[in-house]
Amino acid sequence: MTLIAGVDEAGRGPLAGPVYAAAVILDPARPIVGLADSKKLSARTRERLAGEIREKALAWAVASSSVEEIDTLNILRASLLAMQRAVESLALAPAEILVDGLHCPTVAMAARAIVKGDATEVAIGAASILAKTARDAELLRLDAIYPQYGLARHKGYPTAAHLAALREHGVVDIYRRSFAPVRRMLEEGSRS
Protein backbone atom coordinates (compact mmCIF):
# COMPACT_ATOMS: atom_id res chain seq x y z
CA MET A 1 0.00 0.00 0.00
CA THR A 2 1.33 3.43 -1.00
CA LEU A 3 1.02 5.87 1.88
CA ILE A 4 -0.30 9.29 0.90
CA ALA A 5 -0.67 12.12 3.39
CA GLY A 6 -3.10 15.00 3.06
CA VAL A 7 -1.76 18.34 4.28
CA ASP A 8 -3.58 21.60 5.00
CA GLU A 9 -3.27 24.71 7.14
CA ALA A 10 -5.60 26.86 9.21
CA GLY A 11 -5.29 30.47 10.26
CA ARG A 12 -3.58 32.35 7.46
CA GLY A 13 -6.01 35.28 7.56
CA PRO A 14 -6.38 36.14 11.27
CA LEU A 15 -4.53 39.00 12.93
CA ALA A 16 -3.72 36.99 16.07
CA GLY A 17 -2.19 33.67 17.00
CA PRO A 18 -0.08 31.05 15.26
CA VAL A 19 -0.84 29.42 11.92
CA TYR A 20 -1.48 25.67 12.20
CA ALA A 21 -0.99 22.78 9.78
CA ALA A 22 -1.83 19.10 9.89
CA ALA A 23 -0.78 16.03 7.95
CA VAL A 24 -2.97 12.91 7.87
CA ILE A 25 -2.49 9.43 6.41
CA LEU A 26 -5.93 7.83 6.33
CA ASP A 27 -6.52 4.09 6.72
CA PRO A 28 -8.53 2.82 3.72
CA ALA A 29 -9.76 -0.07 5.91
CA ARG A 30 -11.29 2.40 8.39
CA PRO A 31 -13.23 5.01 6.40
CA ILE A 32 -14.48 8.17 8.07
CA VAL A 33 -17.86 9.42 6.88
CA GLY A 34 -18.34 13.16 6.43
CA LEU A 35 -14.81 14.38 5.76
CA ALA A 36 -14.87 17.74 3.98
CA ASP A 37 -13.27 21.15 3.96
CA SER A 38 -13.31 22.24 7.62
CA LYS A 39 -14.82 25.62 6.69
CA LYS A 40 -17.98 23.87 5.46
CA LEU A 41 -18.56 22.01 8.76
CA SER A 42 -20.00 23.20 12.05
CA ALA A 43 -17.65 23.46 15.03
CA ARG A 44 -19.41 20.49 16.68
CA THR A 45 -19.04 18.32 13.55
CA ARG A 46 -15.36 19.31 13.22
CA GLU A 47 -14.69 18.30 16.84
CA ARG A 48 -16.43 14.94 16.38
CA LEU A 49 -14.58 14.22 13.14
CA ALA A 50 -11.24 15.32 14.63
CA GLY A 51 -11.59 12.67 17.34
CA GLU A 52 -12.45 10.05 14.74
CA ILE A 53 -9.49 11.06 12.55
CA ARG A 54 -7.07 10.81 15.49
CA GLU A 55 -8.51 7.40 16.36
CA LYS A 56 -8.70 5.84 12.87
CA ALA A 57 -5.89 7.40 10.80
CA LEU A 58 -2.71 5.40 10.20
CA ALA A 59 -0.77 8.53 11.20
CA TRP A 60 -1.49 12.19 11.90
CA ALA A 61 0.42 15.20 13.16
CA VAL A 62 -0.33 18.84 13.90
CA ALA A 63 2.27 21.62 13.97
CA SER A 64 2.34 25.41 13.98
CA SER A 65 4.39 28.47 13.20
CA SER A 66 4.48 31.23 15.79
CA VAL A 67 3.44 34.86 15.45
CA GLU A 68 7.16 35.76 15.49
CA GLU A 69 7.84 33.34 12.61
CA ILE A 70 4.88 34.76 10.67
CA ASP A 71 6.22 38.31 11.13
CA THR A 72 9.77 37.27 10.20
CA LEU A 73 9.09 34.95 7.26
CA ASN A 74 5.66 36.16 5.97
CA ILE A 75 2.42 34.22 6.29
CA LEU A 76 2.91 31.99 3.24
CA ARG A 77 6.40 30.86 4.24
CA ALA A 78 5.29 30.39 7.87
CA SER A 79 2.34 28.27 6.67
CA LEU A 80 4.68 26.12 4.57
CA LEU A 81 7.01 25.75 7.57
CA ALA A 82 4.10 24.55 9.73
CA MET A 83 3.18 22.06 6.99
CA GLN A 84 6.77 20.83 6.78
CA ARG A 85 6.84 20.35 10.57
CA ALA A 86 3.56 18.41 10.47
CA VAL A 87 4.78 16.09 7.69
CA GLU A 88 8.12 15.52 9.44
CA SER A 89 6.26 14.68 12.68
CA LEU A 90 4.23 11.84 11.14
CA ALA A 91 4.89 8.43 12.72
CA LEU A 92 4.88 6.90 9.21
CA ALA A 93 6.67 8.37 6.19
CA PRO A 94 4.31 8.85 3.25
CA ALA A 95 5.45 8.25 -0.32
CA GLU A 96 3.66 11.42 -1.39
CA ILE A 97 1.86 14.37 0.14
CA LEU A 98 -1.17 16.15 -1.30
CA VAL A 99 -1.34 19.78 -0.23
CA ASP A 100 -4.32 22.11 -0.36
CA GLY A 101 -3.56 25.24 -2.36
CA LEU A 102 -0.90 26.42 -4.77
CA HIS A 103 2.32 25.76 -2.85
CA CYS A 104 4.06 22.75 -1.33
CA PRO A 105 6.37 22.72 1.68
CA THR A 106 9.95 21.54 1.35
CA VAL A 107 9.83 17.83 2.20
CA ALA A 108 11.77 14.67 1.36
CA MET A 109 8.94 12.98 -0.55
CA ALA A 110 6.93 13.80 -3.67
CA ALA A 111 4.49 16.66 -3.09
CA ARG A 112 1.56 17.85 -5.15
CA ALA A 113 -0.44 21.06 -4.62
CA ILE A 114 -4.16 20.80 -5.38
CA VAL A 115 -6.31 23.94 -5.52
CA LYS A 116 -9.45 23.34 -3.41
CA GLY A 117 -7.98 19.96 -2.50
CA ASP A 118 -9.72 20.05 0.88
CA ALA A 119 -13.00 19.57 -1.04
CA THR A 120 -11.76 16.82 -3.40
CA GLU A 121 -9.22 14.75 -1.42
CA VAL A 122 -10.47 13.19 1.82
CA ALA A 123 -6.98 13.12 3.38
CA ILE A 124 -6.63 16.88 2.80
CA GLY A 125 -10.13 17.37 4.24
CA ALA A 126 -9.04 15.39 7.31
CA ALA A 127 -5.91 17.54 7.64
CA SER A 128 -8.00 20.73 7.35
CA ILE A 129 -10.21 19.52 10.22
CA LEU A 130 -7.26 18.72 12.51
CA ALA A 131 -5.52 22.02 11.72
CA LYS A 132 -8.71 24.04 12.28
CA THR A 133 -9.69 22.35 15.55
CA ALA A 134 -6.12 22.71 16.92
CA ARG A 135 -6.02 26.41 16.01
CA ASP A 136 -9.51 27.01 17.45
CA ALA A 137 -8.41 25.35 20.72
CA GLU A 138 -5.36 27.65 20.85
CA LEU A 139 -7.54 30.73 20.27
CA LEU A 140 -9.85 29.64 23.11
CA ARG A 141 -6.76 29.33 25.32
CA LEU A 142 -5.63 32.83 24.28
CA ASP A 143 -9.15 34.16 24.87
CA ALA A 144 -8.94 33.02 28.50
CA ILE A 145 -5.73 35.09 28.87
CA TYR A 146 -6.91 38.10 26.83
CA PRO A 147 -10.74 38.10 27.16
CA GLN A 148 -11.00 41.78 26.17
CA TYR A 149 -10.31 40.94 22.50
CA GLY A 150 -13.17 38.43 22.01
CA LEU A 151 -10.93 35.80 20.39
CA ALA A 152 -13.35 32.97 21.22
CA ARG A 153 -15.95 34.59 18.95
CA HIS A 154 -13.95 35.64 15.89
CA LYS A 155 -10.85 33.41 16.25
CA GLY A 156 -8.57 36.36 15.50
CA TYR A 157 -10.13 37.36 12.17
CA PRO A 158 -10.37 41.13 11.52
CA THR A 159 -14.06 41.62 12.31
CA ALA A 160 -15.34 45.11 13.16
CA ALA A 161 -15.70 44.11 16.83
CA HIS A 162 -12.16 42.72 16.90
CA LEU A 163 -10.65 45.84 15.31
CA ALA A 164 -12.55 48.01 17.79
CA ALA A 165 -11.24 45.93 20.72
CA LEU A 166 -7.73 46.13 19.30
CA ARG A 167 -7.96 49.93 19.06
CA GLU A 168 -9.32 50.14 22.61
CA HIS A 169 -6.93 47.72 24.33
CA GLY A 170 -3.80 47.95 22.15
CA VAL A 171 -1.54 45.42 20.47
CA VAL A 172 -0.18 42.62 22.68
CA ASP A 173 2.34 39.91 21.79
CA ILE A 174 -0.22 37.50 20.27
CA TYR A 175 -0.72 39.84 17.30
CA ARG A 176 0.92 39.59 13.89
CA ARG A 177 2.67 42.94 13.62
CA SER A 178 3.34 42.46 9.89
CA PHE A 179 -0.40 42.35 9.09
CA ALA A 180 -1.64 45.72 7.77
CA PRO A 181 -4.39 46.50 10.35
CA VAL A 182 -2.03 45.75 13.27
CA ARG A 183 0.92 47.54 11.63
CA ARG A 184 -1.26 50.64 11.04
CA MET A 185 -2.39 50.70 14.69
CA LEU A 186 1.22 50.45 15.85
CA GLU A 187 2.25 53.26 13.50
CA GLU A 188 -0.65 55.45 14.64
CA GLY A 189 0.26 54.77 18.27
CA SER A 190 3.87 55.79 17.73
CA ARG A 191 2.76 59.09 16.11
CA SER A 192 0.46 60.13 18.97
Number of C-alpha atoms within 10 A of each C-alpha: 5 7 15 20 29 29 36 33 29 26 22 17 12 18 24 25 27 28 30 31 32 32 36 33 29 25 16 11 9 12 14 16 9 13 25 23 24 24 15 10 15 10 15 10 14 24 17 12 23 22 12 15 26 16 12 18 19 19 21 26 22 25 24 27 22 17 23 18 19 23 15 14 15 15 22 13 16 25 30 23 25 28 31 22 22 25 31 17 17 19 12 15 17 21 14 17 27 23 29 26 16 11 16 22 21 14 15 14 12 13 20 17 16 18 13 15 23 27 19 15 18 23 29 33 26 35 36 33 33 32 29 28 21 21 24 22 13 17 24 17 14 20 18 12 11 16 12 13 23 19 23 18 14 16 24 24 18 17 14 10 14 20 19 13 15 20 15 11 12 15 18 11 10 17 21 26 22 18 17 11 15 21 15 13 17 15 11 10 12 8 7 5
